[in-house]
Each structure stands twice: as structure tokens, then as C-alpha cells.
Amino acid sequence: MNVIFSVQPRSPADIRFWWIRILLGTSALVGIALVYLLPASYAVAAAAGLISTALILRYPVAGLCLLGVAVPWGSSIPVGSGSLPVTPTDVIAGELGVVWLVDAIVQRRNPIRDSVLLPVIVFYLAAVGLSVTQATDLAASGREVIKWLEFAEVFLVTVWFLRSKLHLRLLAAALVLGGVSQALLGFFQFIQQAGPEAFGFHRTFFRSYGSFDQPNPYAGYLNMVIPIAAVLALKAEHRWERALYWGSTAVMVFALFASQSRGALLAALTAAVVLAAFLFRVARPLLGLAFLALIAILLGAAFGIIPSGSITRVMTSVGLGDVSFGNVTDANFSAVERAAHWLAGVRMFAAHPFLGVGIGNYSVAYPAFHPRGWYASLQHAHNYYINIAAEAGIVGLTSYTLMVGTALWYSYAIVRRARDGVCFAVALGSLGALVATDFHNIFDVLYVHGMATLLGAILALAPAGRHVDGLTRRVWRMGNEQRTQSGSNR
């Protein structure tokens, strides 16, 4: 009798299952109510949201895959408006955060699965928070603070839920699928010249821009995804996967050229050099010689050995030469405009060196610091290093540089130690994406349209791959020990 009525302790899996059932039941009741109360168009949108919510609650990795597709498209589908607009990306990230915390509580485990990058991420968040004390537009600062908190949360969530090679492959495929969908949209814009007239003004070809409103962030987004697809085109486990990734890489590279973003093309070239150094041993000495030749050319130009005219032409072709505020032409307008915003950012930093003008307040402070004749602000400094220095001072610049530098070093170390092919591929793809993003941020600010959130997921691929690689090694080692033991028993 005592055995029948005794309370058996539940396992964490049972508790988590009941949590999921309760949340799914609540979602179903809310969905039924919304269908009856809302107009048809809103009811359809609400139903789609509830279905995705149910999917995330039951299969969190599917939520990460939805996030990978939602980032490029989510900004064009606002869920809320006002000073703090909400997009599907924000909703999915929030739901994943709730599931992550519930899962950690139920399993009675520390929700921080990888702590190597956490100190530098927290340092950067603290610097961003401190800069708010200098802000005049708190709503603009609030948007930036939420953006970077979401970046940190998605990083931790991704590391937590990616627990097998299948999970890594699914998220990588979702990221590439989002990139291919944007590439196809870019091709349509390029061929049909669909978009603002300015994107074709004084140009032979129309610039594609996807759903990002501008060609440069569109190209920056493609550069976050192309390295992952390119590495998997060589290292994926199955032939059909490699064929699909080859096609995806080609489509996105052509779309990158269609954007005509010079900064993005330079960033892609830099990332390609890094990938080639890891993937092809024969390329390493050639790349080393090319680097030494570049240093020699620059030194020769500096000491007058090589004519400076050729260097100037190269610099002009990438938008860094022929910059004069007193001589603005159609050919150099974009370069001069970028230089004007760089100068305004440097002036802000000089006036507020410690904590800056407040995160998200570059555009607010711009009228007091702009060069003469350049009165219209483009919302940011067209260089994230200058931008963060202007908005968060030396504290923000130091913390951001430390964060991205540590991320590059950590990803590099994981790539060097990875043994499993899939883990190596996603870690190297993540490293390539970080290199391209960090380089492109010299010419632009890429953290718009949810791309900071996407960066959190991509940054997590390397540490998640490290954990999966370690698990794979332990399983392989245990299998060898069992086979050895069974052989000795015979």
C-alpha cells in the first residue's frame, strides 16, 4: 500500500516535459481566443506566431533555425511600433531565452555552458550601460542596450542548445538558407532595377540591397553567411550536402558582387585568405609571400621608392582616396560623405573621451560636430570602431576591441584543435564570418536589422562545436576501450 501511494521523484526530463505541455496548452487556448477576437489578417499572423512559439517550446533548436531565417526578413515585418519597435527576431530571441532559463532550472544546471567569452561580453555590456549616463536621447540608448543584451542572450542560448552534430548542421543550413533567399531577392532587384533611383544613379548596374534598405548592410549580412557555406562546401559529410553548399556559395557570392559594396568585397577577400590558410596547406607560403610583398609595396610608397600615384589610384578605387571637402564630385561623393561622418565621430570622441556621447546618440550629437556643409546625419559614423568610441568613449572602444579580439582568438584556437569534420567546418566558418564582419566594420556599421543578434548565434558556433567535438572524442574513446576490453576477454 505504501509503495502504491508513495511519491516517486521525477527526473528533470519529466519535469521539463510537463513544463512544455503547460506552455503549449496555454498557447493553444490563447490561439483559439485570438481567432475569434481578431480580424482575419491579424488572426493569421497570430496563428503563425503561436505555431512558431509551440515549435520553439518543443524543439528549441528549431527556434534557433527560425532565428537564422528571421534576421534578414524580420525587420521588414514589424510586430510593434513606437520608440522601441519589436520584430519577429526579437520575439523569437525572447522565447528562446525563456525556454533556455526554464531548461536550466529544470535540469538544475548552470545556464552558462561556456564561460570563456562571457567576461569580455559582460565588460562590453557594462561599458554600453555606463555610456547611457551621458545620453540625451534615452529611447535611442534603450534600443542599443536591448540589441546588445539580445546578442549576449542568443550567444548563451545557442551554446546551450547545440548539443550534437545534427544540431550544428541544422543551424548552419538555416543560416545559409536565409542567405540564399536574400541573394535571390537581390538578383531580382539587380535585374529589374527595383528600388530607390539613387542605387542606380551614375552607375552602369543597379545595386541590390535585399530587405536591408541599403546595399552595404545587405553585403555585410551575406559576408556573415558565405564563409559558413564555403567551408561546408568542402567539408560537409555527404556529397549532396557539399553540392548544395557549392551552389549556395556561388549564388551568394554573385549577390555580393551585385551589391557593389567595395568594403564588403575587401572584407570577403580578407576572410577568403583566412579560410584558404586553414583549408589548403599549399596556400600558406604563397599567402605569406603575398603579405610580405604588400608590406614592401607600402614601405616603398612611404619612402618614395614606388610612385605614390599607383597607390593613390588603388586607394581611390576602394573609396579611401581622392577625398576633399572642397572638391566633391559624383565620383567621390560617397567617400567624402563617409570621411565627414568619420571626422564627426572623432570630434565626439575628443570632446567626450571617457564615456562618449551616449550609446545610440551619434545622430543626436552629430549637429554639434559635423564638418561644414555636411549637415544631414546618416545615423552612424560609417565605421563601428569610431562609432563606439564616439558613443561610449575609450571604455566602450576598449571593451569592444577586447570582445572581438578574444572572439577571434578563441575561434582560432577551437579550429586548430577540432578533429571532427562538422565541428571543424562550423568553427572555421564562424571564424571567417567574424573576420569579414570585423574588417567590414572599418567602412560601415553592420549592427542593424538584427545582425547583432545573428552575430551572437554565429559566434556561438565555435564553442558549441568545441563541446560537440569533445563529446564525439569521448564516445570514440569509450568505444575503443570497450572493444579492447572485449578483445582481452576473449
Secondary structure, DSSP 8 states (H G I E B T S, - for coil): -HHHHS-----HHHHHHHHHHHHHHHHHHHHHHHHHHS-HHHHHHHHHHHHHHHHHHH-HHHHHHHHHHHHHHHTTS-S--SSS---HHHHHHHHHHHHHHHHHHHHT--S-S--SSHHHHHHHHHHHHHHGGG-S-HHHHHHHHHHHHHHHHHHHHHHHH--SHHHHHHHHHHHHHHHHHHHHHHHHHHHHT-S-GGGGTT-SS----TTSSSHHHHHHHHHHHHHHHHHHHHH-SSHHHHHHHHHHHHHHHHHHHHHT-HHHHHHHHHHHHHHHHHH-TTHHHHHHHHHHHHHHHHHHHHTTSS-HHHHHHHHHHTTSSS--TT---TTTHHHHHHHHHHHHHHHHHHHSTTTTT-TT-HHHHGGGT--TT--S--SS-SSHHHHHHHHHHHHHHHHHHHHHHHHHHHHHHHHHH--SHHHHHHHHHHHHHHHHHHHHTTTS----TTHHHHHHHHHHHHHHHHHHHHHHHHHHHHHHHHHHHHHHH-
